[in-house]
Amino acid sequence: MRSFFSSLAARLGRDQRGATAVEYGIMVSLIAVVIIVAVTLLGGTLKETFNSVQCSVKGGAYTAASTTGGVTTDGKCSI
């Protein structure tokens, strides 16, 4: 009986097929977290940049968003 369990433990110790799947799962989840954090931090900046480019393509001048007295106003495009 003891030899059965020791041989079973040896076989399970050598079998690493599931280990790579777990490692890939951890890598994918970490990459997803990095992407979510980057989009969250850069989201507002990217929106302002795209609005500025859109206004420039139309031939106008873009005024960035501002905060006055706790109230945030959107950027304006004057053509």
C-alpha positions as CSV (number, residue, x, y, z in Angstrom):
1,M,0.0,0.0,0.0
2,R,2.8,2.4,0.8
3,S,4.5,1.7,-2.5
4,F,1.2,2.5,-4.3
5,F,1.0,6.0,-2.7
6,S,4.7,6.7,-3.2
7,S,4.5,5.8,-6.9
8,L,1.3,7.9,-7.3
9,A,3.0,10.9,-5.6
10,A,6.0,10.5,-7.9
11,R,3.8,10.4,-11.0
12,L,1.8,13.4,-9.9
13,G,5.0,15.3,-9.2
14,R,6.3,14.7,-12.7
15,D,3.0,15.6,-14.5
16,Q,3.2,19.3,-15.2
17,R,0.6,19.6,-18.0
18,G,-1.8,21.7,-15.8
19,A,1.0,24.0,-14.5
20,T,1.5,25.7,-17.8
21,A,-2.2,26.5,-18.2
22,V,-2.2,28.0,-14.7
23,E,0.9,30.1,-15.6
24,Y,-0.7,31.4,-18.8
25,G,-3.9,32.2,-16.9
26,I,-2.0,34.3,-14.4
27,M,-0.1,36.1,-17.2
28,V,-3.3,36.9,-19.1
29,S,-5.0,38.2,-15.9
30,L,-2.0,40.4,-15.1
31,I,-1.9,41.8,-18.6
32,A,-5.6,42.5,-18.4
33,V,-5.1,44.4,-15.1
34,V,-2.3,46.5,-16.7
35,I,-4.5,47.4,-19.7
36,I,-7.5,48.4,-17.4
37,V,-5.3,50.6,-15.2
38,A,-3.6,52.2,-18.3
39,V,-7.0,53.0,-19.9
40,T,-8.4,54.3,-16.7
41,L,-5.5,56.6,-16.1
42,L,-5.1,57.8,-19.7
43,G,-8.8,57.9,-20.6
44,G,-9.4,61.6,-20.0
45,T,-6.2,62.6,-21.6
46,L,-6.9,60.6,-24.7
47,K,-10.4,62.1,-25.0
48,E,-9.0,65.6,-24.9
49,T,-6.3,64.7,-27.5
50,F,-8.9,63.2,-29.9
51,N,-11.2,66.2,-29.5
52,S,-8.3,68.5,-30.2
53,V,-7.3,66.6,-33.4
54,Q,-10.9,66.5,-34.5
55,C,-11.2,70.2,-34.1
56,S,-7.9,70.8,-36.0
57,V,-9.1,68.6,-38.9
58,K,-12.3,70.8,-39.1
59,G,-10.0,73.9,-39.2
60,G,-10.9,75.3,-35.8
61,A,-9.1,76.2,-32.6
62,Y,-9.6,73.9,-29.6
63,T,-9.9,75.3,-26.0
64,A,-9.2,72.6,-23.4
65,A,-11.6,71.7,-20.6
66,S,-11.3,73.7,-17.4
67,T,-12.4,73.4,-13.8
68,T,-13.8,76.4,-12.1
69,G,-15.3,76.3,-8.6
70,G,-15.6,72.5,-8.7
71,V,-17.5,72.6,-12.0
72,T,-15.8,71.0,-15.0
73,T,-16.6,72.3,-18.4
74,D,-16.0,70.4,-21.6
75,G,-13.5,71.5,-24.2
76,K,-14.7,73.8,-26.9
77,C,-14.0,73.9,-30.7
78,S,-14.4,77.3,-32.3
79,I,-14.4,77.3,-36.1
